[in-house]
Every structure is written in C-alpha cells, then in structure tokens.
C-alpha cells in the first residue's frame, strides 16, 4: 500500500472495564493511539423495525501492520464512533483490514 493511500486520521481507543463498589462493571474507552488509514465504504442498509427506520453503515479501515488494534477496541473517525466487527491481517500487503459498523448510543 502506498503512503499516499493513508489519507485519513483515525484514533483507536482501548476498552477498559472497571468494577464499582456495588459489584457492577463499567466500560470506558481510553486513548490508545492515533494513525493514518485508508477508509473504504463497505456497505449501507436501511431496515425498518417497529415502524422505526435504522440505517446500518459499515466502513473498512486499512492501516499498517504494526498498529496495535484488538477486537474490543473502538475507532473514532469523522466525529463518529465505530465498533470493530473483524480484523484481518494481510501478509501480502503488510497491512490490517478492520471492518467496522457505526456505533449508535442508546439514550
């Protein structure tokens, strides 16, 4: 992959679980690293559930092979949070292909 293909800045956040005094667990995300990536459109879909329209948005982030990333991490790009679906390491091109979906907070 050419360095010119890595034209988007992304941030990777690590999942940190902490316990509360009452025994419940709390999930937070702490900054892990920032890197350049190529962002590809993976898919989009419109679904109607209980008379509410949902738009699924998936993206593919391609980064260098040495970037530390795990399945439980989260990517932040374009002021949005992206949940990691899968991570594939390409030995041929020495890069990592990260498939994600847009994270929608309930609230």
N, C-alpha and C positions, 0 to 999 in steps of 0.2 A: 504494500500500500504506500502510495506517495504521501509525503508530509503535507502536501497541499490539499489532500482529501480531508484531513482532520481540521475542519474549519469551524467547528462549534465548541464552545467551552462548556463542560459539564462538571458537576460536583457529585461526589459519591459520599453518602452518609452511611455509617455503620449502625446497625440495630443494637441497642443496649437495653437489656431487661434488668429492672431493679425491683426489689421487694419492698412493700410497705409494711409498717408495723402490724397491720391487721392481717397480713398474710397474702394480700393481693399482689399481683405483679403488674408493673407499669412498663410500657415500651416507649423508649425515647430514641432519637436518632442523633448521633454526634458526627461532626465533620471528619471524614477520613482522608480525602484528597480531592484535588481538582486537576482536570486533564483536558486534552483536546480530543474530539471524537468526530466521526462521520455519522450523521443521523439520516437514516432511511425510513421512509414511510413503509410500515409493514401491513397494516390493514385498518379498516374502519367499518363499523357496523351500526345499524340502527335497530333497536329492539324495543318492543312495547310490552311492559309488564304492569299489570293492574292499572291500565289507562295512563301510564306514565311512560314517556319516551326516554330511553337511555341511549347514549352514543358511546360505544366502545372505541377507543383509539389506541392503537398499538404502534410502537416505534422500535427500530432496531438501532442500537448504538454500537459502533465499531471503534475499539480502542486498541492501543499497543498491547503486546502480550505480557508486559511486565506490570501492568496496572493491577493493584490489589482490589479485587472485587469478589463478593460472595453472593449466594442466592438470597440471603436475608438482608442485603444492603438495599439502599434506595438511591435513585439518581434524581438529581434536581437539574432541570434544564428548561429554559424559556419560562421562568417563574412558575413551573409546574413540577409536581412530584410524580415520579414514575416508579412503579413497583416492578421488580425483576421477575420475569417468568422463567427464563432459562439462560444459561451461559454456555457457549460453545467456543472451544479454543481451536483455532485454525493453525495447524502446524505448517501448512503450505505457505501461508501469507504472514505468519508470526503475529497474529492479532487475535482479539477476543470479540466475539459477536454476542451482544447482550440483547435479548428480546424482552421488551417491557410493555406494560399497559399503564394507562393514565390512572393515577391514584385519586379516587373521589372520596372525600371525607364525609361521613355521615354526621349530620349535625345541624 
